[in-house]
Amino acid sequence: MIQATIRMEFTPQKVDQALQILHSIVERTRAEPGCLGCSVYQNTENECLLVFEEKWRSDEDLQHHLRSEGYQRVLLVMEMALILPEIRFDTITESGGVEVIEEARTKPRQ
């Protein structure tokens, strides 16, 4: 799985417009083949800070998405940002859930 994360900060005048565009992109992206999830988050302490997150099944699916017309809209939103956005692509080879917490809590301390 590949997680794509874009952290962007906007002026107060542009944050609502950026949110509106990103929300419209989320639904379309979720419908793309290989998309495991897509969300946009607004920071509660700094409302001008947005995080756009996508999860992709494979590198091939991600590459196809990055070349799509839909992703062009993401690039346009990034251009609206106040400062250069922080962009990360993380490959996740293993994932865990509550069992990780349970294991850590039941192991004796060393």
C-alpha positions as CSV (number, residue, x, y, z in Angstrom):
1,M,0.0,0.0,0.0
2,I,1.2,3.5,-0.7
3,Q,0.0,6.5,1.3
4,A,0.2,9.9,-0.4
5,T,0.0,12.9,2.0
6,I,0.1,16.6,1.1
7,R,0.2,19.1,3.9
8,M,-0.8,22.6,2.7
9,E,-1.2,26.0,4.4
10,F,-3.4,28.7,2.9
11,T,-4.2,32.3,3.6
12,P,-7.5,32.8,5.4
13,Q,-9.0,34.1,2.2
14,K,-8.2,31.0,0.2
15,V,-8.7,28.2,2.7
16,D,-12.5,27.8,2.0
17,Q,-11.9,27.7,-1.7
18,A,-9.2,25.1,-1.3
19,L,-11.4,23.0,1.0
20,Q,-14.3,23.1,-1.5
21,I,-12.1,22.0,-4.4
22,L,-10.4,19.2,-2.4
23,H,-13.8,17.9,-1.1
24,S,-15.0,17.6,-4.8
25,I,-11.8,15.7,-5.6
26,V,-12.2,13.2,-2.7
27,E,-15.3,11.5,-4.1
28,R,-13.9,11.1,-7.6
29,T,-10.6,9.8,-6.3
30,R,-12.3,7.2,-4.1
31,A,-14.0,5.8,-7.2
32,E,-10.7,5.3,-9.1
33,P,-9.4,1.7,-9.5
34,G,-6.8,0.9,-6.8
35,C,-7.9,3.7,-4.5
36,L,-8.2,2.4,-0.9
37,G,-9.1,5.7,0.6
38,C,-9.0,9.5,0.1
39,S,-9.7,12.2,2.7
40,V,-9.1,15.9,3.4
41,Y,-8.5,17.1,7.0
42,Q,-8.5,20.6,8.5
43,N,-6.3,21.3,11.5
44,T,-8.3,22.3,14.6
45,E,-5.6,24.6,15.9
46,N,-4.7,26.3,12.6
47,E,-7.8,26.3,10.2
48,C,-5.5,27.4,7.3
49,L,-3.7,24.1,7.4
50,L,-5.1,21.2,5.3
51,V,-4.0,17.7,4.8
52,F,-5.0,15.7,1.7
53,E,-4.4,12.0,2.1
54,E,-4.8,9.2,-0.4
55,K,-4.1,5.4,0.0
56,W,-3.3,3.3,-3.1
57,R,-3.2,-0.5,-3.6
58,S,-0.1,-0.4,-5.8
59,D,2.5,1.9,-7.3
60,E,0.9,1.2,-10.7
61,D,-2.4,2.5,-9.4
62,L,-0.8,5.6,-7.9
63,Q,1.2,6.4,-11.1
64,H,-2.0,6.1,-13.2
65,H,-3.7,8.5,-10.8
66,L,-0.8,11.0,-10.8
67,R,-1.1,11.2,-14.6
68,S,-4.9,11.7,-14.5
69,E,-6.8,14.9,-15.3
70,G,-8.3,14.7,-11.8
71,Y,-4.9,15.0,-10.2
72,Q,-4.3,18.2,-12.2
73,R,-6.9,19.8,-9.8
74,V,-4.8,18.7,-6.8
75,L,-1.8,20.4,-8.4
76,L,-3.8,23.6,-8.9
77,V,-4.8,23.6,-5.2
78,M,-1.2,23.1,-4.2
79,E,-0.3,26.2,-6.3
80,M,-2.8,28.2,-4.2
81,A,-0.9,27.4,-1.0
82,L,0.8,30.1,1.0
83,I,4.1,28.2,1.2
84,L,5.5,25.2,-0.6
85,P,3.4,22.1,0.4
86,E,4.9,19.2,2.2
87,I,4.5,16.1,0.0
88,R,5.1,12.5,1.1
89,F,4.7,9.1,-0.5
90,D,5.1,6.3,2.0
91,T,5.1,2.6,1.1
92,I,3.5,0.6,3.9
93,T,4.5,-3.1,3.9
94,E,2.8,-4.1,7.1
95,S,-0.1,-2.8,9.1
96,G,-1.5,-3.7,12.5
97,G,-4.5,-2.9,14.7
98,V,-5.6,-3.4,18.2
99,E,-3.5,-6.6,18.4
100,V,-0.4,-4.4,18.4
101,I,-1.7,-2.6,21.5
102,E,-2.7,-5.8,23.2
103,E,0.7,-7.4,22.6
104,A,2.6,-4.4,23.9
105,R,0.4,-4.2,27.0
106,T,0.7,-7.9,27.9
107,K,4.4,-8.2,27.4
108,P,6.4,-8.0,30.6
109,R,8.6,-4.9,31.0
110,Q,12.3,-5.3,30.5
